[in-house]
Structure formats: C-alpha cells, structure tokens
Amino acid sequence: MSNSMVMPKIMYGTAWKKERTTELVVQAFKAGFRGVDTACQPKHYREDLVGKALQTLFAEGVVKREEVYVQTKFTSIDGQDRSQPLPYDPKSSITDQVTQSFQTSLSNLGVEYVDSVILHSPLRTKEQTLAAYRTLESFVEKGQIHHLGVSNIYDPALLIWLIGEARVKVGVVQNRWYEGNGWDWDIYDICQANDIRYQSFWTLTGSPSLLSHPHLIALASKYGLTPEQIVYKLCQVWNITPLCGSSTLAHVNEALAVEGATGLLKDTPEVRQLWDAMHAA
C-alpha cells in the first residue's frame, strides 16, 4: 500500500444494500469507517449510491477524499445480470470491457482515482484473466488506480501464476473466509508469503461454529468482547482485513471498537489454541 493511504483495518461492505446504500455508507463513515468496498455490478451493488454517499461526506466535511480508501471491482459478464443495464458492451474485447467498466466506476463514484480495483473473480481462461489484469495495470500507470487485486480466487496454483505474471503487484485478495472452505488457509498463506493483503467476507455469517467455539467464547470472556468482536480482532491480529456490512448502527460501532481493544496478541496460548483448532477443522 505504498503510493496511497494505508488500507484500513476494517472495510465497509456495500453488497445487497440496494436503495439504502447511500444512507448506510454515510452512517458507517460518520461512525468511523474509512474504507468502502463496492463493485461495478448492478446485480448486487449500487456503486452509484456509494458515490452519492461519498459526495455527501465530502460536502459535509466528514472526510476528505485522501482520508477514504475506495475499492471497487471489475465484474466479468459471467457475474452480471444481462436483464439489467450493463456497465460495458459485452460484445467488446476484454480490454474494452474493463476500460468501460472502470470509466463507469469513476463516474459512479465521482472520484478521480480509486485506491484499489480488483477482478471480481478470475475470468474463464488464464488468457482472459491476464488481459483484464493488464488493462487495469494501464490505469495504475496513469495514476487512476493505486492498487490491484483479485477476488473469489480459491485455486492456489492460479493465484501463484497471476502473481508471477503481474507487472503491477497483486496487492489484494478478497475471498470468503469461513468454515465452508476451511477458512481458506492455502490462499491466506500465499498472501502472507507475498505481502498481499487478505480481505475476508462472510467472516461472521459464514462461520456459526467459530462464533460458538469454546476457545473463542473463552477469549470473548477474558477480553470483555462479544464473540463477533473477537473474530474481527483475530482477523486484524492475523493480518486479515474483514469486510463488515452491518446496517445496524450498534453493530457498526461494535465492529469499529475492535481496533481499540488491546491485549489480544497473536502468540498468546489461547489464540494459538484457536488457530490450531481452525487449521485442524
């Protein structure tokens, strides 16, 4: 994260917020969030309403542009709903699709640059994936994007390949981090070895067994936090940036309070016990 602000330790996720997107993003930032995640994918995101929220926050003096980490995504045609207006011409080349999508994102968000743009998932082939990534690299060279990454990549060999092919460093991987994929440790380990920031989604809702695990409950009791707060804190201790998409102000405040919680360290015996249990699951 060298040529722009440091990625916040927790990001506000805007998927499925629909018409409430502006209201909820404004609420999250007034509470203290400084990072927002969206996508140029009308099927699941209202990127335009994220932009409206940002303009409201800037106009009211809540934050300045340089204080906000803005992240969006290029979503290939496989992830789009063709019954809705698309952000690009699906008949055009991958290069043109990415270019059109990014220009749509700049317009939607009302910004001159985006801190991070990630591929919403690998494309159908390696060649298409690399073509999309190369196009995003060209916008990094122009200063319109500061960091690149990829989401929904669960094949370790494919991630290692992309790391090797990239001219602009793969700086972000955003994946489901939940019990259904064993908390994605193989991809996580690659990220740690290559100085890539791992972002998690489905962090809470996807792991009911983790939230009720005896080791985690014991940590919550010891440190005076809720089980949900402990999960977010462990993410931060383990160099994971979780996405929080809560629409409830109380939960937003609880998530933000985690950063100020002290004492829970990576190598304490109780944290190591939980780490080992999650790896053995």
N, C-alpha and C positions, 0 to 999 in steps of 0.2 A: 504493500500500500504506500509506495514511496512518493508518487507525484500528485497526491491529493490528500484530503483528510483521512485519518485512520478510520477504518471500519468500526462502527460502534459495537459494543459487546452484545447487544441485542437489537434486532431489527423488527420493525412493524410490518407484518404481512397483510396484504390487501386483497387476497383471493376471496371471491364469493361475497364481497361486501355490497355489490350492486349499487343501488341508488344511495345507500348510506355511506359510500366510500369517503366523500369529502368530509362529512361530519365526523366520522370515526378517525380519519387521519389527523384532522385538526385537534380532536380530543387527545389522541395519543401524543402529539407533539407538544401540546400545552402541558401535558403531564410530565414530559421529559424525554420522550423518544427523539432520537436524532438520525435514525436511519429508516428508510422505507423501501419495501420491495414490491414491485408490480411487474406487469408483462404486457406486451402489445398483443393481447389475446382477448378479444371481446367476449369469448365464450365464458371465461372465468374472472376477468379483471375489467375494471373501469379505469384504465390508465388516464383517460381524460379527466376524471373526477379526482384522481390523485394530483394531477396538475392544478386543478382548481383549488384543492386544499393547500398546495404549496404556495400558490399566488396569494391566497388569503393569509397564510402565515407570514409571508414576506411583507405584505402590505400592513399587517398589524404589528410588525416589529417583533414577533415572537422569536423568529430565527432569521439569519441571513443565509443566502444561498451557500456560502462556503462552510456553513455550520451543519449542513444537511447532507447525508450520504444517500444518494438516489440511485437505486438499482432497478433495471428493467431487463426484459428478455426478448430475444427473437424466437418466435414460435413457428415451427415449420407447418406446412399445410396439413400434416397428419394430426396436429394438435389444434387445428382451427375448426370452427363450425361454419361450413360453407353456406348455411342459410342466413348468416349474419354478414354485414359488410366486412370485407377483409382489409387488413392494413397494407396489402400489396396485391399485385397481379399474380395469381397462382400459375399462370401460363408462362411467366417470365423466368429467366435463369435464376439459379440460387443467389448469385451475386446481386442481381437486381431486386430479388425479393428481400434480401437482408437490407439493402440500401433503402428501399422504400419503407420497410418496417421501421428502420432507425429514424428516418426523417419523420415518419408518423409519430414516433415516440417523442422526438424533440418538440414537435408541435403540440402533442397532447400534454406534455409536462410543462411546457412553457419555459424551458431552460436552454442554455447554450451548450452545455456539456452534461454528460451523465457519468457518475462516478464508476459505475460498473454495469456492463451489459453481458449477459450470459446466454448461451444457447439453451433454450428451454429443455432440450434433450438432444442427444446425438441424432443426426438425420439417418435416412435409410441406409446409406453407404458411407464408408470412410471418405470417399472422394467428395460426396456432398457435404459431409460434416466439415472437412477441411476447407472446402470452398466457402462455406458460411463463416468459418472462423477467420479465414484470410480477409474476407470483406470487413469484418469487424476490426481486424488489425489495421486496416487502412484508415479507419476513423480514429484509432489511437494515435496514429502518426499525425493526424490533423489536429489533435488535442481535443476532440469532441467526446472521446471516451477515455477514461483513465485506467480502467482495469477490465479484464476479460475473464470469462469462466464458462462453466457448463453445469447444467442441472440434470437430474434423473439419469445419471451415468453409473451403472452398477457392475459393469464388466471391468475388472482391474486391468486387463490387457489393453482394452480400448483407451482407458484413461492414460496409461503409460505411453501408448502410441501417440495420443494427442499431445501430451507433454513434450515428447520428443520432436514432434513436427512443428510445434508452435514457434513463431518468431517473437510474438509478444507473450510473455509468461502467462500460463494458466494460473490465475490468482485466486479463483473462487470455484469451489464445488458445492452445489446446493442439492442435497439428497434427503429422501425420507430417512430419518434416524429413529427407528422404532423396533419393537420386538419382532415384528413380522419379517424383518431382514437381518435379525441378529445384531441390530444397531450398526450394520454397515461397516464393521471394523476393517475389512480389507481395503476399502476405499479410503476410510479415515487414515489408515496407516500410510498409504501412498501420499496423502495430503500432508501429513506431518513430515514425511521424509523430503518433500519437495517445497516446503514453505508455502503451501496453499491453504487459504482459509476455508475450513469446512463449515458450511451453513446447514443447519438442520431444520426440517419441517416435519409435521406430525409428531413433534417432540413430546407432547403431553398426551394428546388424544390417541396416539397410536401405541401407547405403552401402559395400559392399565396395570399389568403385572409389575412393572417397575415402580409405579406410584404406590403400590401396596406391599412392596418387598420389605421384609423385616429390617434389612440393613439400611434401607432408605428411610424407613419410619424412625429408626433409631437416630439417624443423622438429623432428621427434622426435629425430633425431641431435644437432642443435645444442643442444637444451634438456635432453637426458637423460631424455626421457619416452617412454612407449610411444605408438604411433600412436593408440590408443584414448584415452589421456590428452590428447593434443594436440587431438583432436576436442572433448572435453569442455571443454578450456581455451579453444579458439576460440569455443565457444558462449558461455562466460562473457564473453569479450572482446567478442563481438558482441551482448551483452545478450539472450542466449537462456538459459533455464533448462532444462537437459536432464533427462529422467527416466532414472534408472538402476534397472533391476530385477534386477540380478545376484543369484543365490542363492549365489555363491561368495564367501567372506569375503575372499580375496585380491583379487578384482576390486572388491569393495566398498571396500576400503582404498585401492586404486589410484585409484578414482574420487574419493574424498574428498581424496586427497593433491594433486589438481589445484589446489585453491584456494590452497594454499601455494606453488605454483610461480610464480616471478617472472621477469620479463624479457620474456615474450612479450606484445607490445603490438600494438594494432590497426593502427597505421600503419607498422609496420616493412616494409621492401621484400618480405621473404619471405612475410609474412602477406598483403600486398596481392596478390602473385602468385597465391597460392592462392585468395583471394577472387575475383579476376578469372577464374581458370580455372573456378571453380564457377559463376559467373554466365554463362560462355560455353558451359557444358555443354549 
